[in-house]
Amino acid sequence: MENRNAQKDDSVYGRRQFFVAMGSGALALATTGGLVLTGNFLRPNVLFEPPAKFLVGKPNQYPLDSVVYLAKPKILVIREKEGYFYALSTVCTHLGCIVNWKAQEEIIACPCHGSRFNKLGEVTGGPAPKPLPHFAMNLTVDGYLEVDKNVLVDLSDVLKI
Ligand code: FES
């Protein structure tokens, strides 16, 4: 009889321990989840974008009559054979795909829906509704080319050095 009560006590004790452990685990899980959510709420929800105004090197890095694609700022730096510069966006004005310079054909082509642009960025074919935007270019006092994507300029607005 005594042995039976001891077994019953053991089983009650074991069950109690089990429920205490489960409750503690659930509490710890809920606390951790709450802390993670609070941390996410307190962290600033900021989108880090590259600066809109940046240097693209020295003029002598660009040969005359060249088109250079710069992937990170998504621009084409074009130096005409007369020596002047301009910078074009490589974001297609149709639905935003990145356009490519095709040197053999001397066109800028969009791989998505077939828009075509001439070297000035003017639409020559396809669904693009507008020319590729031109960004302002300047020469810094220490001789670097600087592009400002915040400032759009006219097609005829080029940087003469
Ligand atoms: S996104 Fe360039 S043609 Fe559609």
Backbone and ligand atoms as CSV (ligand in chain L), in Angstrom:
chain,resi,resn,atom,element,x,y,z
A,1,MET,N,N,0.822,-1.190,0.000
A,1,MET,CA,C,0.000,0.000,0.000
A,1,MET,C,C,0.864,1.251,0.000
A,2,GLU,N,N,1.876,1.173,0.825
A,2,GLU,CA,C,2.807,2.304,0.900
A,2,GLU,C,C,3.537,2.510,-0.429
A,3,ASN,N,N,3.873,1.381,-0.983
A,3,ASN,CA,C,4.567,1.405,-2.263
A,3,ASN,C,C,3.686,2.015,-3.356
A,4,ARG,N,N,2.391,1.685,-3.312
A,4,ARG,CA,C,1.441,2.221,-4.291
A,4,ARG,C,C,1.313,3.743,-4.181
A,5,ASN,N,N,1.256,4.267,-2.938
A,5,ASN,CA,C,1.173,5.709,-2.719
A,5,ASN,C,C,2.431,6.412,-3.207
A,6,ALA,N,N,3.563,5.750,-2.986
A,6,ALA,CA,C,4.834,6.336,-3.451
A,6,ALA,C,C,4.843,6.441,-4.962
A,7,GLN,N,N,4.314,5.375,-5.632
A,7,GLN,CA,C,4.253,5.404,-7.105
A,7,GLN,C,C,3.333,6.521,-7.575
A,8,LYS,N,N,2.149,6.662,-6.865
A,8,LYS,CA,C,1.196,7.704,-7.230
A,8,LYS,C,C,1.816,9.086,-7.042
A,9,ASP,N,N,2.564,9.274,-5.904
A,9,ASP,CA,C,3.229,10.551,-5.657
A,9,ASP,C,C,4.254,10.854,-6.744
A,10,ASP,N,N,5.001,9.805,-7.132
A,10,ASP,CA,C,6.012,9.988,-8.182
A,10,ASP,C,C,5.360,10.427,-9.485
A,11,SER,N,N,4.224,9.772,-9.791
A,11,SER,CA,C,3.569,10.082,-11.051
A,11,SER,C,C,2.978,11.492,-11.010
A,12,VAL,N,N,2.404,11.926,-9.865
A,12,VAL,CA,C,1.870,13.280,-9.737
A,12,VAL,C,C,3.012,14.288,-9.817
A,13,TYR,N,N,4.087,13.959,-9.134
A,13,TYR,CA,C,5.243,14.854,-9.142
A,13,TYR,C,C,5.806,14.998,-10.559
A,14,GLY,N,N,5.903,13.879,-11.269
A,14,GLY,CA,C,6.409,13.894,-12.644
A,14,GLY,C,C,5.514,14.705,-13.557
A,15,ARG,N,N,4.219,14.536,-13.403
A,15,ARG,CA,C,3.275,15.279,-14.232
A,15,ARG,C,C,3.347,16.776,-13.912
A,16,ARG,N,N,3.453,17.079,-12.613
A,16,ARG,CA,C,3.549,18.477,-12.201
A,16,ARG,C,C,4.820,19.105,-12.783
A,17,GLN,N,N,5.903,18.375,-12.690
A,17,GLN,CA,C,7.172,18.883,-13.255
A,17,GLN,C,C,7.043,19.122,-14.752
A,18,PHE,N,N,6.371,18.164,-15.396
A,18,PHE,CA,C,6.184,18.295,-16.845
A,18,PHE,C,C,5.407,19.569,-17.186
A,19,PHE,N,N,4.293,19.820,-16.459
A,19,PHE,CA,C,3.484,21.008,-16.760
A,19,PHE,C,C,4.214,22.297,-16.396
A,20,VAL,N,N,4.995,22.269,-15.318
A,20,VAL,CA,C,5.785,23.453,-14.961
A,20,VAL,C,C,6.813,23.729,-16.053
A,21,ALA,N,N,7.455,22.665,-16.538
A,21,ALA,CA,C,8.449,22.845,-17.600
A,21,ALA,C,C,7.794,23.378,-18.864
A,22,MET,N,N,6.621,22.843,-19.220
A,22,MET,CA,C,5.912,23.316,-20.422
A,22,MET,C,C,5.500,24.774,-20.266
A,23,GLY,N,N,4.982,25.119,-19.094
A,23,GLY,CA,C,4.570,26.503,-18.846
A,23,GLY,C,C,5.758,27.450,-18.906
A,24,SER,N,N,6.862,27.047,-18.313
A,24,SER,CA,C,8.065,27.892,-18.344
A,24,SER,C,C,8.571,28.053,-19.764
A,25,GLY,N,N,8.537,26.962,-20.514
A,25,GLY,CA,C,8.980,27.025,-21.913
A,25,GLY,C,C,8.105,27.962,-22.718
A,26,ALA,N,N,6.794,27.859,-22.519
A,26,ALA,CA,C,5.871,28.731,-23.258
A,26,ALA,C,C,6.085,30.189,-22.872
A,27,LEU,N,N,6.311,30.436,-21.585
A,27,LEU,CA,C,6.559,31.805,-21.119
A,27,LEU,C,C,7.859,32.348,-21.713
A,28,ALA,N,N,8.890,31.506,-21.717
A,28,ALA,CA,C,10.172,31.937,-22.287
A,28,ALA,C,C,10.022,32.227,-23.772
A,29,LEU,N,N,9.275,31.385,-24.480
A,29,LEU,CA,C,9.059,31.586,-25.922
A,29,LEU,C,C,8.296,32.880,-26.180
A,30,ALA,N,N,7.244,33.122,-25.402
A,30,ALA,CA,C,6.453,34.343,-25.569
A,30,ALA,C,C,7.290,35.577,-25.248
A,31,THR,N,N,8.116,35.502,-24.201
A,31,THR,CA,C,8.976,36.627,-23.830
A,31,THR,C,C,9.986,36.910,-24.938
A,32,THR,N,N,10.613,35.855,-25.465
A,32,THR,CA,C,11.593,36.040,-26.545
A,32,THR,C,C,10.919,36.655,-27.765
A,33,GLY,N,N,9.749,36.127,-28.131
A,33,GLY,CA,C,9.019,36.681,-29.277
A,33,GLY,C,C,8.687,38.145,-29.063
A,34,GLY,N,N,8.241,38.481,-27.853
A,34,GLY,CA,C,7.919,39.873,-27.533
A,34,GLY,C,C,9.135,40.768,-27.639
A,35,LEU,N,N,10.274,40.279,-27.157
A,35,LEU,CA,C,11.504,41.086,-27.228
A,35,LEU,C,C,11.942,41.286,-28.678
A,36,VAL,N,N,11.844,40.240,-29.486
A,36,VAL,CA,C,12.232,40.354,-30.901
A,36,VAL,C,C,11.325,41.362,-31.599
A,37,LEU,N,N,10.030,41.271,-31.368
A,37,LEU,CA,C,9.096,42.217,-32.000
A,37,LEU,C,C,9.342,43.640,-31.525
A,38,THR,N,N,9.622,43.804,-30.227
A,38,THR,CA,C,9.916,45.146,-29.706
A,38,THR,C,C,11.195,45.685,-30.344
A,39,GLY,N,N,12.204,44.816,-30.457
A,39,GLY,CA,C,13.465,45.232,-31.092
A,39,GLY,C,C,13.238,45.663,-32.525
A,40,ASN,N,N,12.444,44.893,-33.263
A,40,ASN,CA,C,12.136,45.258,-34.653
A,40,ASN,C,C,11.374,46.573,-34.731
A,41,PHE,N,N,10.500,46.793,-33.767
A,41,PHE,CA,C,9.724,48.033,-33.749
A,41,PHE,C,C,10.627,49.236,-33.466
A,42,LEU,N,N,11.606,49.052,-32.572
A,42,LEU,CA,C,12.468,50.175,-32.185
A,42,LEU,C,C,13.536,50.483,-33.234
A,43,ARG,N,N,13.923,49.479,-34.042
A,43,ARG,CA,C,14.952,49.711,-35.059
A,43,ARG,C,C,14.365,50.579,-36.165
A,44,PRO,N,N,15.086,51.639,-36.592
A,44,PRO,CA,C,14.536,52.496,-37.643
A,44,PRO,C,C,14.332,51.722,-38.945
A,45,ASN,N,N,13.205,51.919,-39.559
A,45,ASN,CA,C,12.861,51.226,-40.796
A,45,ASN,C,C,13.302,52.103,-41.964
A,46,VAL,N,N,14.599,52.076,-42.250
A,46,VAL,CA,C,15.187,52.999,-43.216
A,46,VAL,C,C,15.684,52.211,-44.424
A,47,LEU,N,N,15.472,52.767,-45.592
A,47,LEU,CA,C,15.985,52.176,-46.815
A,47,LEU,C,C,17.287,52.891,-47.162
A,48,PHE,N,N,18.392,52.159,-47.154
A,48,PHE,CA,C,19.679,52.782,-47.441
A,48,PHE,C,C,19.913,52.782,-48.946
A,49,GLU,N,N,20.001,53.962,-49.500
A,49,GLU,CA,C,20.227,54.102,-50.935
A,49,GLU,C,C,21.575,54.771,-51.156
A,50,PRO,N,N,22.203,54.476,-52.281
A,50,PRO,CA,C,23.464,55.147,-52.559
A,50,PRO,C,C,23.220,56.640,-52.761
A,51,PRO,N,N,24.226,57.473,-52.487
A,51,PRO,CA,C,24.027,58.916,-52.655
A,51,PRO,C,C,23.731,59.263,-54.109
A,52,ALA,N,N,22.938,60.306,-54.297
A,52,ALA,CA,C,22.548,60.703,-55.650
A,52,ALA,C,C,23.642,61.507,-56.343
A,53,LYS,N,N,24.582,62.045,-55.562
A,53,LYS,CA,C,25.653,62.859,-56.137
A,53,LYS,C,C,26.956,62.114,-55.869
A,54,PHE,N,N,27.704,61.804,-56.905
A,54,PHE,CA,C,28.893,60.960,-56.715
A,54,PHE,C,C,29.935,61.253,-57.799
A,55,LEU,N,N,31.150,60.859,-57.513
A,55,LEU,CA,C,32.254,61.057,-58.456
A,55,LEU,C,C,32.369,59.831,-59.349
A,56,VAL,N,N,32.728,60.053,-60.607
A,56,VAL,CA,C,32.875,58.928,-61.553
A,56,VAL,C,C,34.278,58.901,-62.173
A,57,GLY,N,N,35.222,59.495,-61.506
A,57,GLY,CA,C,36.601,59.429,-61.980
A,57,GLY,C,C,37.039,60.702,-62.675
A,58,LYS,N,N,38.236,60.615,-63.254
A,58,LYS,CA,C,38.807,61.780,-63.945
A,58,LYS,C,C,38.471,61.699,-65.428
A,59,PRO,N,N,38.423,62.832,-66.097
A,59,PRO,CA,C,38.068,62.830,-67.526
A,59,PRO,C,C,38.970,61.942,-68.382
A,60,ASN,N,N,40.263,61.896,-68.047
A,60,ASN,CA,C,41.161,61.101,-68.902
A,60,ASN,C,C,40.936,59.592,-68.775
A,61,GLN,N,N,40.084,59.155,-67.840
A,61,GLN,CA,C,39.720,57.738,-67.744
A,61,GLN,C,C,38.756,57.337,-68.868
A,62,TYR,N,N,38.182,58.328,-69.512
A,62,TYR,CA,C,37.192,58.050,-70.547
A,62,TYR,C,C,37.776,58.441,-71.903
A,63,PRO,N,N,38.032,57.451,-72.748
A,63,PRO,CA,C,38.563,57.791,-74.071
A,63,PRO,C,C,37.541,58.593,-74.889
A,64,LEU,N,N,38.032,59.316,-75.873
A,64,LEU,CA,C,37.119,60.019,-76.775
A,64,LEU,C,C,36.229,58.998,-77.471
A,65,ASP,N,N,34.992,59.365,-77.748
A,65,ASP,CA,C,34.022,58.504,-78.430
A,65,ASP,C,C,33.794,57.186,-77.662
A,66,SER,N,N,33.549,57.306,-76.354
A,66,SER,CA,C,33.342,56.089,-75.547
A,66,SER,C,C,32.006,56.151,-74.797
A,67,VAL,N,N,31.503,54.968,-74.511
A,67,VAL,CA,C,30.293,54.821,-73.692
A,67,VAL,C,C,30.659,53.844,-72.580
A,68,VAL,N,N,30.592,54.291,-71.350
A,68,VAL,CA,C,30.996,53.454,-70.211
A,68,VAL,C,C,29.788,53.238,-69.305
A,69,TYR,N,N,29.526,51.963,-69.048
A,69,TYR,CA,C,28.418,51.598,-68.162
A,69,TYR,C,C,28.929,51.491,-66.734
A,70,LEU,N,N,28.302,52.206,-65.815
A,70,LEU,CA,C,28.633,52.108,-64.391
A,70,LEU,C,C,27.437,51.451,-63.699
A,71,ALA,N,N,27.653,50.214,-63.248
A,71,ALA,CA,C,26.543,49.374,-62.777
A,71,ALA,C,C,25.906,49.886,-61.494
A,72,LYS,N,N,26.736,50.283,-60.531
A,72,LYS,CA,C,26.157,50.623,-59.231
A,72,LYS,C,C,25.254,51.866,-59.285
A,73,PRO,N,N,25.732,52.958,-59.906
A,73,PRO,CA,C,24.794,54.089,-59.974
A,73,PRO,C,C,23.801,53.972,-61.129
A,74,LYS,N,N,23.919,52.914,-61.938
A,74,LYS,CA,C,23.022,52.673,-63.071
A,74,LYS,C,C,23.022,53.849,-64.050
A,75,ILE,N,N,24.218,54.168,-64.525
A,75,ILE,CA,C,24.321,55.249,-65.515
A,75,ILE,C,C,25.269,54.840,-66.639
A,76,LEU,N,N,25.136,55.552,-67.758
A,76,LEU,CA,C,26.113,55.474,-68.836
A,76,LEU,C,C,26.820,56.818,-68.854
A,77,VAL,N,N,28.150,56.801,-68.825
A,77,VAL,CA,C,28.917,58.036,-68.997
A,77,VAL,C,C,29.405,58.027,-70.436
A,78,ILE,N,N,29.009,59.039,-71.169
A,78,ILE,CA,C,29.314,59.095,-72.595
A,78,ILE,C,C,30.246,60.268,-72.852
A,79,ARG,N,N,31.336,59.965,-73.558
A,79,ARG,CA,C,32.250,61.027,-73.976
A,79,ARG,C,C,32.271,61.008,-75.491
A,80,GLU,N,N,31.826,62.081,-76.060
A,80,GLU,CA,C,31.776,62.167,-77.521
A,80,GLU,C,C,33.158,62.447,-78.092
A,81,LYS,N,N,33.288,62.238,-79.406
A,81,LYS,CA,C,34.617,62.427,-80.018
A,81,LYS,C,C,35.087,63.873,-79.952
A,82,GLU,N,N,34.142,64.806,-79.767
A,82,GLU,CA,C,34.518,66.218,-79.607
A,82,GLU,C,C,35.028,66.485,-78.197
A,83,GLY,N,N,34.884,65.522,-77.282
A,83,GLY,CA,C,35.442,65.651,-75.942
A,83,GLY,C,C,34.446,65.959,-74.839
A,84,TYR,N,N,33.222,66.310,-75.194
A,84,TYR,CA,C,32.272,66.652,-74.129
A,84,TYR,C,C,31.622,65.391,-73.540
A,85,PHE,N,N,31.090,65.572,-72.314
A,85,PHE,CA,C,30.521,64.464,-71.543
A,85,PHE,C,C,29.033,64.658,-71.289
A,86,TYR,N,N,28.339,63.544,-71.136
A,86,TYR,CA,C,27.015,63.566,-70.532
A,86,TYR,C,C,26.751,62.215,-69.876
A,87,ALA,N,N,25.798,62.211,-68.951
A,87,ALA,CA,C,25.472,60.988,-68.198
A,87,ALA,C,C,24.000,60.661,-68.393
A,88,LEU,N,N,23.753,59.404,-68.749
A,88,LEU,CA,C,22.390,58.935,-69.005
A,88,LEU,C,C,21.965,57.917,-67.970
A,89,SER,N,N,20.701,57.902,-67.650
A,89,SER,CA,C,20.155,56.845,-66.810
A,89,SER,C,C,20.096,55.554,-67.626
A,90,THR,N,N,20.307,54.423,-66.981
A,90,THR,CA,C,20.158,53.143,-67.679
A,90,THR,C,C,18.850,52.464,-67.290
A,91,VAL,N,N,17.970,53.207,-66.639
A,91,VAL,CA,C,16.674,52.639,-66.256
A,91,VAL,C,C,15.677,52.965,-67.362
A,92,CYS,N,N,15.191,51.924,-67.995
A,92,CYS,CA,C,14.276,52.088,-69.135
A,92,CYS,C,C,13.030,52.858,-68.700
A,93,THR,N,N,12.588,53.772,-69.546
A,93,THR,CA,C,11.424,54.588,-69.210
A,93,THR,C,C,10.109,53.851,-69.459
A,94,HIS,N,N,10.184,52.618,-69.927
A,94,HIS,CA,C,8.946,51.833,-70.078
A,94,HIS,C,C,8.563,51.249,-68.723
A,95,LEU,N,N,9.267,50.190,-68.298
A,95,LEU,CA,C,8.918,49.580,-67.010
A,95,LEU,C,C,10.130,49.405,-66.098
A,96,GLY,N,N,11.202,50.094,-66.388
A,96,GLY,CA,C,12.306,50.142,-65.426
A,96,GLY,C,C,13.378,49.079,-65.539
A,97,CYS,N,N,13.442,48.334,-66.622
A,97,CYS,CA,C,14.553,47.385,-66.790
A,97,CYS,C,C,15.846,48.168,-67.056
A,98,ILE,N,N,16.972,47.504,-66.876
A,98,ILE,CA,C,18.258,48.149,-67.128
A,98,ILE,C,C,18.629,47.956,-68.586
A,99,VAL,N,N,18.880,49.061,-69.269
A,99,VAL,CA,C,19.211,49.007,-70.697
A,99,VAL,C,C,20.698,48.724,-70.878
A,100,ASN,N,N,21.061,48.285,-72.075
A,100,ASN,CA,C,22.454,47.948,-72.399
A,100,ASN,C,C,22.922,48.737,-73.609
A,101,TRP,N,N,24.196,49.118,-73.572
A,101,TRP,CA,C,24.808,49.749,-74.735
A,101,TRP,C,C,25.272,48.662,-75.685
A,102,LYS,N,N,24.846,48.727,-76.939
A,102,LYS,CA,C,25.268,47.772,-77.976
A,102,LYS,C,C,26.229,48.513,-78.894
A,103,ALA,N,N,27.517,48.281,-78.666
A,103,ALA,CA,C,28.545,49.061,-79.363
A,103,ALA,C,C,28.501,48.862,-80.871
A,104,GLN,N,N,28.304,47.614,-81.322
A,104,GLN,CA,C,28.317,47.361,-82.774
A,104,GLN,C,C,27.191,48.104,-83.493
A,105,GLU,N,N,26.025,48.110,-82.875
A,105,GLU,CA,C,24.879,48.769,-83.504
A,105,GLU,C,C,24.764,50.243,-83.118
A,106,GLU,N,N,25.571,50.649,-82.138
A,106,GLU,CA,C,25.534,52.026,-81.611
A,106,GLU,C,C,24.122,52.398,-81.145
A,107,ILE,N,N,23.520,51.487,-80.382
A,107,ILE,CA,C,22.198,51.777,-79.811
A,107,ILE,C,C,22.202,51.363,-78.340
A,108,ILE,N,N,21.238,51.892,-77.636
A,108,ILE,CA,C,20.993,51.459,-76.261
A,108,ILE,C,C,19.705,50.634,-76.329
A,109,ALA,N,N,19.780,49.385,-75.872
A,109,ALA,CA,C,18.655,48.469,-76.052
A,109,ALA,C,C,18.152,47.976,-74.701
A,110,CYS,N,N,16.845,47.857,-74.617
A,110,CYS,CA,C,16.249,47.300,-73.410
A,110,CYS,C,C,15.963,45.816,-73.638
A,111,PRO,N,N,16.429,44.947,-72.750
A,111,PRO,CA,C,16.236,43.515,-72.959
A,111,PRO,C,C,14.817,43.037,-72.648
A,112,CYS,N,N,14.015,43.871,-72.014
A,112,CYS,CA,C,12.709,43.377,-71.558
A,112,CYS,C,C,11.637,43.390,-72.646
A,113,HIS,N,N,11.384,44.554,-73.250
A,113,HIS,CA,C,10.293,44.621,-74.229
A,113,HIS,C,C,10.755,45.259,-75.528
A,114,GLY,N,N,12.062,45.342,-75.708
A,114,GLY,CA,C,12.593,45.746,-77.005
A,114,GLY,C,C,12.672,47.228,-77.291
A,115,SER,N,N,12.612,48.087,-76.292
A,115,SER,CA,C,12.783,49.513,-76.585
A,115,SER,C,C,14.209,49.771,-77.042
A,116,ARG,N,N,14.336,50.751,-77.916
A,116,ARG,CA,C,15.642,51.129,-78.453
A,116,ARG,C,C,15.816,52.635,-78.265
A,117,PHE,N,N,17.051,53.028,-77.971
A,117,PHE,CA,C,17.374,54.439,-77.787
A,117,PHE,C,C,18.655,54.716,-78.566
A,118,ASN,N,N,18.781,55.944,-79.071
A,118,ASN,CA,C,20.067,56.284,-79.683
A,118,ASN,C,C,21.045,56.703,-78.581
A,119,LYS,N,N,22.235,57.079,-78.995
A,119,LYS,CA,C,23.292,57.390,-78.024
A,119,LYS,C,C,22.931,58.580,-77.135
A,120,LEU,N,N,22.032,59.422,-77.610
A,120,LEU,CA,C,21.579,60.568,-76.803
A,120,LEU,C,C,20.482,60.169,-75.819
A,121,GLY,N,N,19.989,58.929,-75.956
A,121,GLY,CA,C,18.922,58.466,-75.084
A,121,GLY,C,C,17.536,58.687,-75.657
A,122,GLU,N,N,17.449,59.172,-76.900
A,122,GLU,CA,C,16.140,59.388,-77.516
A,122,GLU,C,C,15.552,58.057,-77.968
A,123,VAL,N,N,14.247,57.914,-77.829
A,123,VAL,CA,C,13.577,56.659,-78.208
A,123,VAL,C,C,13.596,56.517,-79.727
A,124,THR,N,N,14.061,55.349,-80.189
A,124,THR,CA,C,14.034,55.080,-81.638
A,124,THR,C,C,13.140,53.891,-81.971
A,125,GLY,N,N,12.626,53.217,-80.935
A,125,GLY,CA,C,11.736,52.089,-81.197
A,125,GLY,C,C,11.258,51.473,-79.896
A,126,GLY,N,N,10.163,50.705,-80.009
A,126,GLY,CA,C,9.648,49.994,-78.844
A,126,GLY,C,C,8.702,50.832,-78.012
A,127,PRO,N,N,8.278,50.269,-76.899
A,127,PRO,CA,C,7.205,50.908,-76.116
A,127,PRO,C,C,7.638,52.033,-75.166
A,128,ALA,N,N,8.924,52.322,-75.048
A,128,ALA,CA,C,9.360,53.356,-74.093
A,128,ALA,C,C,8.693,54.694,-74.429
A,129,PRO,N,N,8.052,55.329,-73.463
A,129,PRO,CA,C,7.307,56.560,-73.752
A,129,PRO,C,C,8.170,57.822,-73.754
A,130,LYS,N,N,9.351,57.764,-73.118
A,130,LYS,CA,C,10.164,58.973,-72.972
A,130,LYS,C,C,11.628,58.633,-73.205
A,131,PRO,N,N,12.448,59.638,-73.514
A,131,PRO,CA,C,13.892,59.389,-73.625
A,131,PRO,C,C,14.508,59.054,-72.269
A,132,LEU,N,N,15.701,58.504,-72.285
A,132,LEU,CA,C,16.415,58.229,-71.035
A,132,LEU,C,C,16.833,59.555,-70.421
A,133,PRO,N,N,16.616,59.734,-69.121
A,133,PRO,CA,C,16.974,61.010,-68.492
A,133,PRO,C,C,18.481,61.270,-68.518
A,134,HIS,N,N,18.822,62.550,-68.699
A,134,HIS,CA,C,20.219,62.998,-68.602
A,134,HIS,C,C,20.418,63.592,-67.208
A,135,PHE,N,N,21.516,63.225,-66.567
A,135,PHE,CA,C,21.829,63.773,-65.241
A,135,PHE,C,C,22.895,64.862,-65.369
A,136,ALA,N,N,22.823,65.808,-64.444
A,136,ALA,CA,C,23.803,66.896,-64.446
A,136,ALA,C,C,25.204,66.357,-64.185
A,137,MET,N,N,26.171,66.869,-64.931
A,137,MET,CA,C,27.586,66.514,-64.727
A,137,MET,C,C,28.374,67.788,-64.510
A,138,ASN,N,N,29.312,67.704,-63.586
A,138,ASN,CA,C,30.181,68.849,-63.304
A,138,ASN,C,C,31.590,68.352,-63.145
A,139,LEU,N,N,32.522,69.300,-63.196
A,139,LEU,CA,C,33.912,68.994,-62.905
A,139,LEU,C,C,34.231,69.625,-61.556
A,140,THR,N,N,34.696,68.808,-60.600
A,140,THR,CA,C,35.004,69.350,-59.273
A,140,THR,C,C,36.293,70.169,-59.337
A,141,VAL,N,N,36.559,70.921,-58.285
A,141,VAL,CA,C,37.758,71.767,-58.273
A,141,VAL,C,C,39.037,70.930,-58.335
A,142,ASP,N,N,38.963,69.694,-57.846
A,142,ASP,CA,C,40.149,68.842,-57.943
A,142,ASP,C,C,40.142,67.937,-59.177
A,143,GLY,N,N,39.307,68.273,-60.146
A,143,GLY,CA,C,39.389,67.625,-61.444
A,143,GLY,C,C,38.663,66.307,-61.618
A,144,TYR,N,N,37.685,66.033,-60.764
A,144,TYR,CA,C,36.909,64.792,-60.916
A,144,TYR,C,C,35.557,65.090,-61.564
A,145,LEU,N,N,35.086,64.125,-62.325
A,145,LEU,CA,C,33.750,64.234,-62.891
A,145,LEU,C,C,32.743,63.869,-61.812
A,146,GLU,N,N,31.723,64.687,-61.698
A,146,GLU,CA,C,30.704,64.448,-60.676
A,146,GLU,C,C,29.332,64.392,-61.350
A,147,VAL,N,N,28.578,63.365,-61.003
A,147,VAL,CA,C,27.223,63.211,-61.542
A,147,VAL,C,C,26.230,63.455,-60.409
A,148,ASP,N,N,25.175,64.200,-60.717
A,148,ASP,CA,C,24.127,64.456,-59.725
A,148,ASP,C,C,22.803,63.926,-60.278
A,149,LYS,N,N,22.373,62.788,-59.724
A,149,LYS,CA,C,21.135,62.170,-60.213
A,149,LYS,C,C,19.888,62.919,-59.747
A,150,ASN,N,N,20.064,63.870,-58.853
A,150,ASN,CA,C,18.922,64.679,-58.412
A,150,ASN,C,C,18.574,65.767,-59.420
A,151,VAL,N,N,19.518,66.060,-60.309
A,151,VAL,CA,C,19.307,67.163,-61.246
A,151,VAL,C,C,19.241,66.604,-62.666
A,152,LEU,N,N,18.072,66.713,-63.280
A,152,LEU,CA,C,17.910,66.295,-64.673
A,152,LEU,C,C,18.189,67.490,-65.566
A,153,VAL,N,N,18.863,67.229,-66.664
A,153,VAL,CA,C,19.204,68.315,-67.578
A,153,VAL,C,C,18.696,67.976,-68.977
A,154,ASP,N,N,18.719,68.987,-69.823
A,154,ASP,CA,C,18.274,68.832,-71.195
A,154,ASP,C,C,19.293,68.009,-71.989
A,155,LEU,N,N,18.834,67.427,-73.094
A,155,LEU,CA,C,19.743,66.629,-73.933
A,155,LEU,C,C,20.942,67.432,-74.395
A,156,SER,N,N,20.719,68.723,-74.625
A,156,SER,CA,C,21.803,69.553,-75.163
A,156,SER,C,C,22.742,70.056,-74.069
A,157,ASP,N,N,22.415,69.792,-72.816
A,157,ASP,CA,C,23.232,70.277,-71.690
A,157,ASP,C,C,24.360,69.286,-71.418
A,158,VAL,N,N,25.527,69.578,-71.949
A,158,VAL,CA,C,26.662,68.656,-71.823
A,158,VAL,C,C,27.790,69.338,-71.063
A,159,LEU,N,N,28.735,68.540,-70.612
A,159,LEU,CA,C,29.880,69.076,-69.866
A,159,LEU,C,C,31.053,69.207,-70.833
A,160,LYS,N,N,31.430,70.460,-71.088
A,160,LYS,CA,C,32.573,70.695,-71.975
A,160,LYS,C,C,33.787,70.981,-71.117
A,161,ILE,N,N,34.869,70.308,-71.422
A,161,ILE,CA,C,36.084,70.491,-70.611
A,161,ILE,C,C,37.181,71.090,-71.470
L,1,FES,S1,S,11.132,47.907,-69.613
L,1,FES,FE1,FE,12.291,48.515,-71.300
L,1,FES,S2,S,11.021,48.142,-72.961
L,1,FES,FE2,FE,9.841,47.561,-71.278
